[in-house]
Amino acid sequence: MKFAKLSLAAIMAMGVSAFADVQNIKVSGDAKLFYSTSDKGSNDLFESAGAMGQAALDLSVSADLAEGVASKMSVVALNTLGLENNLVSQVWESGLGNQWWVSEAWLAKSFGNTTVKVGRQALDTPFAFSETWSIAQNTFDAAVVLNQDIQDTTLVAAWVGRGNGTNALNDATAAEAAGGIGLNFAADGKDPFGTYYKGGAYAFGAITSAIPNTTFQAWYYDVVSTAQAWWLQADVNLKDIVDGVSVGVQYAGITPDKNLFPTKDDSSAVAVKVSGNVEGVALSAAYSTVDSGNALPIANTATHFNQSKLYTEAWWNYGHVGVAGTDSFNITAEYSMEDVADFGLYFTNADHETGNDMTEVTVSASKTYGAVDTALVWITAKDSANYHNTLQVYLTYNF
């Protein structure tokens, strides 16, 4: 869910040491029930034609193996609970039938300050990452190497072979798709993990906090015979100047392979963010701009360019802020009221040079009752000059 996001830097910083804590056998997971209703188009709220609902069970087993090898396997099972018969007509993931798949199955081994992790796993990198907004996240078959020999720095090298996100090459021809480019699990009938790209993708990154009060990261991607991409980001805590205030800057770009995309331009994006805390309210304001032209979006290549890591990304209506020729801004306010709930207010506006602008206002309230996480979300959005409302309920039991 969107309410518990770890920063990329935090995930990488704990990457090497985390495996040393795995001992014996541990079983964990969660059970989810999600519901959403929208009055978009001709639908009314709570009308089955504009509603979706689904239940999911995520079961994970982790254990130490011989020679200090850590392992984990996770299985996801989806079920509609019969909701499609009267309350909903859509689901969060895949189709209406019962489904299950192995979402994670990896082995990890540490050698000094280096950890190698191989197998099916979640990833969190700017251009290829697991999205957690849905009832089940997308994962990848990959090999990842993390090294922390340099003080306050994590170096990352990864090869990504397959993923179960949707087809990232949204404008590839049917003939290209039939040849094995970016096949998704819907098109690949036998294996839910279709080929990510013809030759996989390589990613190299560095995350460092060596600069005082600053977390800096740099990434380079080579998606074989498809595109090259890069991402630079610096997040600075200004506590020595203005206590409680932080600023961030992002600069990213994609260069498509001209053999596959002969008409596509190079694209780049710049984003800035200022955040702070006022009377217990966490506030942030962000702005981004993406080059104009006929270019690929600055977004997740693994999920049809669905979600973006730009600071301005919307709470629910993804696929806008990273599009070429788009200026966006986001304002966020979050407040935790003790013994009541955690509240959030999120405003995003994306102006496209070709029209079809998007405006979204989201209000959320979430609270944990023991092992149960609950959330109620109201979203008002406008695209193509039409406003529509969405009400969502999230229930998650953790075990």
N, C-alpha and C positions, 0 to 999 in steps of 0.2 A: 504494500500500500504506500501511498505517497506521504504518509505521516511519519515515517521513520526512515529518513534518507541519511546515509553516511556519505561524507565527502570522499572523493576519489583519493585524496591525499591520506585520509585516515585509514582507508582500506589498505592502501599500499604500505603504509607505515607499519601496520601490524601483520603484514603478510608473512614475513620470515619467522617471527616468533610464535605465531598462532599455532603452528603445527606441533610445537614442543609440548603444548598443554593437553593434547589428545591422548587419553589413556583408556585402556579397556574398551568396553562397548557402550555406546550411548545412543539411545533412541529418542528422537525428538520430532517435532512437526507441528502442524496446525490443521484445523478444519475451518473452512470459510463458507459463508453464505452471503452473496452479494446480490443487490437488487438496484435497478435503475429504471426510472420512467421519465419520458420526455414528451413535450407537446410540439416537437418540431414537425413541420409540415402540417398535415391535416389531422394529426393525432391530438388527443387530449391526455392530460396527466392521468396516470393509473389505467389508461386504456392498454390492453394487451398488445395492440399493434405497435405501440411506441415504447414498450417496456422490455427489459432483459433481466434475466436472473439465472443463477447457477450456484451449485455447491462444489467445493473442491476439498480433497484430502491430500495433504502433503506429508509424506512419511519419510524420515531420514534416519540412517544408521551410520554412525562413524565409529572407527576402531583403530587401534594400533596394530600393525602387522609386524612381521619379523624384520629385523635389521632397521628398526626405527622408522618404518614406512607408515605414514598416516593414510587413511582411506575414508571415503564417504560414498554412500549411494542414497539417492533420493528418488522416490516414485511419486508422481502426481496422478490422481484419479479425479475425473470430472463426472458430474451427474446433474441432471436438471431437476431431480426430485418430483418430476411430473408437473412442474410449474408451467410448462408450455401448453398444457391442456386448458388452462383457464386464465393465468395471470400474465404471462409473458409470451413473446413470439421470437425473442432473440436470446443469445447467450454471450458471455464474455469471451469465451475461447472455443474455437472449432465449431462442431455441429451439435445437434440436439441429442445424439446418442451418447451412451456411456463410453468413456474413453480413459485410457491411462498410458503413461509412458515413463521411461526412466529419464528424469531431468538432470540428474547429476550422477556421475560414476567416475571418480578420480582417485589417483594415488599421488602422494607427495612425499618427497624425501629432502632433508636438509643436509648440506655439506658445508659446515662452518657457517658463513654468512650468506650462503646461497641456497635457495629452495627451488626445486623443480617440481612442478605440478602438471600432471598429464591426465587427460581424459575429458569426459563431459562435465562442464563446469559453467558457473556464471562468470561473466566478465564485466568490468567497469572501466572502460576506456572511452575517450571522447567520441570516437567515430564508430565503435563497435561495442555495444554494451547491452546488458540484460535490463529490460524495462520492467519495473515493478508496479505499474499502475493497474495492471489487470489481475485476474484471479490466479493466473499462473505466469511466471516469468519465462522469457526465452533464454535458452542456454546454448552453449557451443561445445563442439569437439575441438579441443585445443591443447597446445603444449605451452606452458608459461614458465619462464625463469625469472626469479627475483634475486637481486644481489644487493647487500648493504655493506660492502667493504668500505665504501666511502662514508665518512661520518655524516649523519643527518641526511643521507641521500639513499634513495632506492632506485636502482636501475631495473628496467623491465624489458624483456624480449619475449615475443609471443608469436606462435604460428597458429592461425585459426583455419581449420579445414572445413567445418560444417556448422550450421546453426539452424534452429527451428523457428526463426523469425520469418516473416513474409518476404517475398521476392524484392530484393533491394533495387534491382534494375527495372524500375517501373516502366521505362520506355524501351526496353529491349524487345526485339521482334519475337514472334512466336517461333520462328526458325532458330533464333539464338537460344531461346529457352529450351527448345527440344534438344539442342546440342549440349546442354548441361550447364548453362550459365544461370546462376542464381535460382535454381529450382527450389520451390518451397514445398512444405510437407503436403499441401493439398494437391500439388501436381505430381508428386512422387509416390503415389499409391502404396509402395511397399515399406519405405523407410521414412519415418517422420522427420529425420534429419537429412534433408536434401543437400546437395553440394552448395556451399556458400558462394563460391565463384569457381571458375574453371580450374585455377591452380591454387586456391586458398588465398589467405591474406597474411602478411607479415606486419607486425607492429613493434616499435621500439620506443621506449619512454624513459624519462628521468624525472623524479619528483624529489625536490630538495627543500629543506628548511634551514640550510646553511646561512642564508642571509637573515639577519635578525628580524624577527616579527613578520617574516615573509614565507609563504609557501609558493614555490615556483615549479611548474611542470612543463615539459616539452615532449611532444609526440610526433612520430613520423610513421606513416602507413604506406605499404605497397600492396595494393590489391591486385594480384597478378593479372596482367593483360586487361585491366579494367580502369584503374585510377591510382593516383598518388595523393596523399592527404597529409596535412600537418596541423598541429594545434599547440599554441603557446598560451600560458595562463599564469598570472601572478596575483595572489591574494595577500594583502598587506594589512596587518593590524596596526592602527595608528595610536596605540595606547600611550606612546611616549609624547604624542602631540595632542590628541584629543581622546581621552579615555572612553572606551566603549564603541569607538567608530572604526570600521574597516572599509577598505576599498579593494576592488578587483578589476582586472583587465584581461580580456580574452582576444586572441587574434588567430584565426584559423582559415584554412583554404583547402580546396579540392581541385586537382588537375586531372580531367578525364583522359583516358586513352583515346586518341583520335581515330584509331582503327575501329573501335567499338562505338564511339560517340563522335562521329565526324562533324556534327553541327553544334556540339556543346562547347561553351566557353569555360575558361577557368573561373573559379569563384572564390571569394574571400569574405570574411565577416569580422567585424570589430564589435566588442561589447564591453560596457563598463558597468560597475555596480558599487553603490554606497550603502552600507548597512550600519545599524547602531541600535541602542536600547534607550527608550525614553519612558521613565516611570513604569518599568516592567514590561513595556510593549516592545517586542522585537520588530524593527522597521527596516525595510530595504527598498531601494529604488534602482532600477536597471534600465539601460538603453542599449539597443543593438542595431546595426545596419549591415546589410548584405549587398554585395555588388549587384548592379543591374545586368541584364543580359539573359541569354539562354543557357543557364548553368544548372548543375546539380545542387540540391539543397545542402546546407551545412547542418547535417542531422545524421541520425543513426543509419549507417549503411546496411545494417543487419535486419531492419524491420521496415523496408519500403520507405526509408527516410521519414519515419513516423515522428519520433521524439528527438528533440535537440538538447544538447548540453549547454546551449547559450543561456546566460543569466536570465533572459527575458522569457523563457519558455512558459507557456500557459499551464494552468492547473489541469485542464481536461481537454481542451480543443487543440491537440497537437497538429504538427504539419504546416504551421504558418510562419513562425518567426525565422526559420532557417531558409526560406524560399528566396531565390534571387530577386533583387530589387525590392526588398522589404525593410522598412524601418519599424522597430517595435520598442515598446517600453512596458515595464512591469513594476507595480507597486505592491508590496506585501506588508501585512501587519499581523502579528501573532501574539496572543496573550494567554497565559495560563492562569485560570482562576482557581485557587486552591479549593479542593473538595467539591468543585463544580464540574469543570471541563476545560479542555484546551480549545481555544477559539482561533480561527484564522480568517483573514480577509485578503483576497488575491485579485488584483486587477491587471489585465493584460490587453494591450492594443497592438495590432499588427496592420500596418498600412502597406499594401502591395501596389507596385507601380502599374500593374495590369488590372486593378480593381479587386473585387471580392475581398475587401478588408474584413478583419475579424476583431471583435471586441468581446471580452469575457470578464464577468464578475463572479467570483466564487466565495461562498461563505461556508465554513466548516466548523463542526463541533465534535470533538472526540474525547472519549473517556475510557479508562481501563478499570474493569471490575474483576479483581483477582487475575485469573488466567484469560479473561475475555476482553478483547479490544472492540470497542464500538465506535462508529462514526456516522454522522448525519451530514450530508453535503447538499447545498443548493447552488445551482449554476445557472446564471443568465448569460446568454451569448447571442451575438449578432454576426451573421455572415450573409453575403448577398442581400443586404438591406433588410433581412428578416430576423426578428428576435425570437428566441425560444428558451424555454426553461427546462431544467433537468433536476430531479430529486434522486439522491442516491443514499442507500443504506448499506453499511459494511459491518459484518459481524465476523470476528475471528477468535477461535478458541485455540490457545497455545498449550502444547503439552511437551 
